[in-house]
Amino acid sequence: MTETANLTIKLPLELKERLKALAASNSVSMSAEISARLAQSLDGDSKEGTTVSKRKEHAAADVDNQHTEEITELPFTTGEVKKLRALLSGANKKKSKKK
């Protein structure tokens, strides 16, 4: 005899009624119908290369739901970096004089 475990879950009422109707049409209990469908779903995931990870990849790829493009700017040139450093060091000197 196969070991079983009791599991309590919360389902939307519409889903419960659909499962109940499917179980009746297949002449099995709701428990048997749910177990069979869950096993089928899990077996399908391993055959398809884990559907859950594919969903995560899709969700990660679709983070920007407005489908806008990110504007990438060129890095600073050496001259621009020198000017920024000069500006920043000048700002630091002014702060130290105010103390």
The 8 nearest C-alpha neighbors of each residue, nearest first, counted from 0:
[[1, 2, 3, 4, 31, 5, 34, 30],
 [2, 0, 3, 4, 34, 31, 5, 30],
 [1, 3, 0, 4, 5, 34, 6, 31],
 [4, 2, 1, 5, 0, 6, 34, 30],
 [5, 3, 6, 2, 7, 1, 34, 30],
 [4, 6, 7, 3, 8, 30, 2, 34],
 [7, 5, 4, 8, 3, 9, 30, 34],
 [6, 8, 5, 9, 10, 4, 30, 33],
 [9, 7, 6, 10, 5, 11, 15, 33],
 [8, 10, 11, 7, 12, 15, 6, 14],
 [11, 9, 12, 15, 8, 14, 13, 7],
 [10, 12, 14, 13, 15, 9, 16, 8],
 [11, 13, 15, 14, 10, 16, 17, 9],
 [14, 12, 16, 15, 11, 17, 10, 18],
 [15, 13, 17, 16, 11, 12, 18, 10],
 [14, 16, 12, 18, 17, 13, 19, 10],
 [15, 17, 19, 13, 14, 18, 20, 12],
 [16, 18, 14, 20, 19, 15, 21, 13],
 [19, 17, 21, 15, 16, 20, 22, 14],
 [18, 20, 16, 22, 17, 21, 29, 15],
 [19, 21, 23, 17, 18, 22, 24, 16],
 [22, 20, 18, 24, 23, 19, 17, 25],
 [21, 23, 25, 27, 19, 29, 32, 20],
 [24, 22, 26, 20, 25, 21, 27, 19],
 [23, 25, 21, 22, 26, 20, 27, 19],
 [24, 26, 22, 23, 27, 21, 32, 20],
 [27, 25, 23, 24, 22, 28, 21, 32],
 [28, 26, 22, 25, 31, 23, 32, 29],
 [27, 29, 31, 30, 22, 32, 26, 23],
 [28, 30, 32, 22, 31, 19, 33, 27],
 [29, 31, 33, 28, 32, 34, 27, 22],
 [30, 32, 34, 28, 29, 33, 35, 27],
 [33, 31, 29, 35, 22, 30, 34, 36],
 [32, 34, 36, 30, 35, 31, 37, 29],
 [35, 33, 31, 37, 32, 36, 30, 38],
 [34, 36, 38, 32, 33, 37, 31, 39],
 [37, 35, 39, 33, 38, 34, 40, 32],
 [36, 38, 40, 34, 39, 35, 33, 41],
 [37, 39, 41, 35, 40, 36, 42, 34],
 [40, 38, 36, 42, 37, 41, 43, 35],
 [39, 41, 37, 43, 38, 42, 36, 44],
 [40, 42, 44, 38, 43, 39, 37, 45],
 [43, 41, 39, 44, 45, 40, 38, 46],
 [42, 44, 46, 40, 41, 45, 39, 47],
 [45, 43, 49, 41, 50, 47, 46, 42],
 [44, 46, 49, 48, 42, 43, 47, 41],
 [45, 47, 43, 44, 48, 42, 49, 41],
 [48, 46, 44, 45, 49, 43, 50, 42],
 [47, 49, 45, 46, 44, 50, 53, 52],
 [50, 48, 44, 45, 51, 52, 47, 53],
 [49, 51, 53, 44, 52, 54, 48, 47],
 [50, 52, 54, 53, 49, 55, 44, 56],
 [53, 51, 55, 54, 50, 49, 56, 48],
 [54, 52, 50, 56, 51, 55, 57, 49],
 [53, 55, 51, 57, 52, 56, 58, 50],
 [54, 56, 52, 58, 53, 57, 59, 51],
 [57, 55, 53, 59, 54, 58, 60, 52],
 [56, 58, 54, 60, 55, 59, 61, 53],
 [59, 57, 55, 61, 60, 56, 54, 62],
 [58, 60, 56, 61, 57, 62, 55, 54],
 [59, 61, 57, 58, 62, 56, 63, 55],
 [60, 62, 58, 63, 59, 64, 57, 66],
 [63, 61, 59, 64, 60, 58, 66, 57],
 [64, 62, 61, 65, 66, 67, 60, 59],
 [63, 65, 66, 62, 61, 67, 60, 58],
 [64, 66, 63, 67, 62, 61, 68, 69],
 [67, 65, 64, 63, 68, 61, 62, 69],
 [68, 66, 65, 69, 63, 64, 70, 62],
 [69, 67, 70, 66, 63, 71, 65, 64],
 [70, 68, 71, 67, 66, 72, 63, 65],
 [69, 71, 68, 72, 67, 73, 74, 66],
 [72, 70, 69, 73, 68, 74, 75, 67],
 [73, 71, 70, 74, 75, 69, 76, 68],
 [72, 74, 75, 71, 76, 70, 79, 77],
 [75, 73, 72, 76, 71, 77, 79, 80],
 [76, 74, 79, 80, 73, 77, 78, 72],
 [75, 77, 79, 78, 80, 74, 73, 81],
 [78, 76, 80, 79, 81, 75, 82, 74],
 [77, 79, 81, 76, 80, 82, 75, 83],
 [80, 78, 82, 76, 81, 77, 75, 83],
 [79, 81, 83, 77, 78, 82, 84, 75],
 [82, 80, 84, 78, 79, 83, 85, 77],
 [81, 83, 85, 79, 84, 80, 86, 78],
 [84, 82, 86, 80, 85, 81, 87, 79],
 [85, 83, 87, 81, 86, 82, 88, 80],
 [84, 86, 82, 88, 83, 87, 89, 81],
 [87, 85, 83, 89, 84, 88, 82, 90],
 [86, 88, 90, 84, 89, 85, 83, 91],
 [87, 89, 91, 85, 90, 86, 84, 92],
 [90, 88, 86, 92, 87, 91, 85, 93],
 [89, 91, 87, 93, 88, 92, 86, 94],
 [92, 90, 88, 94, 89, 93, 87, 95],
 [93, 91, 89, 95, 94, 90, 88, 96],
 [92, 94, 96, 90, 91, 95, 89, 97],
 [95, 93, 91, 97, 92, 96, 90, 98],
 [94, 96, 92, 98, 97, 93, 91, 90],
 [97, 95, 93, 94, 98, 92, 91, 90],
 [98, 96, 94, 95, 93, 92, 91, 90],
 [97, 95, 96, 94, 93, 92, 91, 90]]
